[in-house]
Amino acid sequence: MATIIGSTMLIEGDITGEERLVVQGTVQGKIHVEQGVEVTRSGVVRAEIDAEALEVSGQLSGRVIAKSRVEITPEGRMAGDIRAPRILIADGAQFKGNIDMD
């Protein structure tokens, strides 16, 4: 099961939960979920993220802590610091920031 933030939605504030989060709209604030976070092509996130995993196909700006992995797809654009044991940055993706793989 997943929570979907639709493409016309704007969320400002903190999001906390246990299920997977799919962002198609805009989120500003903090995201802390037990499962993964997916930022789709239409998604724009300006937030700190703490999650099991993260996939970025849209735009993300902020600090990320992932327990298992972070993936930036060819369409993804990210500016910020990543801390995760596995990081995949696809050919064509844009990334600016620091990586910590501890």
C-alpha positions as CSV (number, residue, x, y, z in Angstrom):
1,M,0.0,0.0,0.0
2,A,1.2,3.5,-0.7
3,T,0.2,7.1,0.0
4,I,0.1,9.2,-3.2
5,I,0.4,13.0,-3.2
6,G,-1.2,13.9,-6.5
7,S,0.3,16.2,-9.2
8,T,-1.9,19.2,-8.2
9,M,-1.2,18.9,-4.5
10,L,1.1,21.1,-2.4
11,I,2.0,19.9,1.0
12,E,4.0,22.2,3.4
13,G,5.1,20.7,6.7
14,D,6.1,17.3,8.0
15,I,5.0,13.9,6.7
16,T,5.4,10.9,9.0
17,G,4.2,7.4,8.4
18,E,4.9,3.7,7.9
19,E,3.8,3.1,4.3
20,R,5.4,3.9,1.0
21,L,5.0,7.5,-0.2
22,V,4.7,8.5,-3.9
23,V,5.1,12.2,-4.6
24,Q,3.6,13.4,-7.9
25,G,3.0,17.0,-6.6
26,T,5.0,19.3,-4.4
27,V,6.3,18.8,-0.9
28,Q,8.1,21.3,1.3
29,G,9.3,20.3,4.8
30,K,10.3,17.0,6.3
31,I,9.5,13.4,5.2
32,H,10.0,10.5,7.6
33,V,8.5,7.2,6.5
34,E,9.4,3.6,7.3
35,Q,9.0,2.4,3.7
36,G,10.3,4.0,0.5
37,V,9.8,7.3,-1.1
38,E,9.3,7.8,-4.8
39,V,9.5,11.2,-6.4
40,T,7.9,10.8,-9.8
41,R,8.8,12.9,-12.9
42,S,6.2,15.5,-12.0
43,G,7.2,15.6,-8.3
44,V,9.1,18.5,-6.7
45,V,10.4,18.0,-3.2
46,R,12.2,20.5,-1.1
47,A,12.6,18.5,2.1
48,E,14.8,16.5,4.4
49,I,14.0,12.8,3.8
50,D,14.5,9.9,6.2
51,A,13.3,6.6,4.7
52,E,14.1,3.0,3.9
53,A,14.8,3.8,0.2
54,L,14.4,6.7,-2.2
55,E,13.9,6.8,-6.0
56,V,14.1,10.2,-7.7
57,S,12.7,10.7,-11.2
58,G,11.6,14.3,-10.6
59,Q,13.3,17.2,-8.7
60,L,14.6,16.9,-5.1
61,S,16.4,19.5,-3.0
62,G,17.4,18.6,0.5
63,R,19.3,16.2,2.8
64,V,18.5,12.4,2.4
65,I,19.1,9.5,4.8
66,A,18.1,6.1,3.4
67,K,18.6,2.8,5.2
68,S,19.0,0.7,2.1
69,R,19.4,2.7,-1.1
70,V,19.0,5.9,-3.1
71,E,18.4,5.8,-6.9
72,I,18.4,8.8,-9.2
73,T,16.9,7.9,-12.5
74,P,18.0,9.4,-15.9
75,E,15.2,12.0,-15.6
76,G,16.0,12.8,-11.9
77,R,17.6,16.0,-10.6
78,M,18.8,16.2,-7.1
79,A,20.7,18.9,-5.1
80,G,21.7,17.9,-1.5
81,D,23.5,15.4,0.6
82,I,22.9,11.7,0.5
83,R,23.7,9.2,3.3
84,A,22.9,5.6,2.2
85,P,24.8,2.3,1.9
86,R,23.9,2.0,-1.8
87,I,23.6,4.8,-4.3
88,L,22.7,4.6,-8.0
89,I,23.0,7.6,-10.2
90,A,21.9,6.8,-13.7
91,D,23.5,8.1,-16.9
92,G,21.7,11.4,-17.6
93,A,20.7,12.1,-14.0
94,Q,21.8,15.4,-12.4
95,F,23.3,15.5,-8.9
96,K,25.0,18.1,-6.9
97,G,26.0,17.5,-3.3
98,N,27.9,15.1,-1.0
99,I,27.6,11.4,-0.6
100,D,28.3,9.4,2.6
101,M,28.0,5.6,2.2
102,D,28.5,4.6,5.8
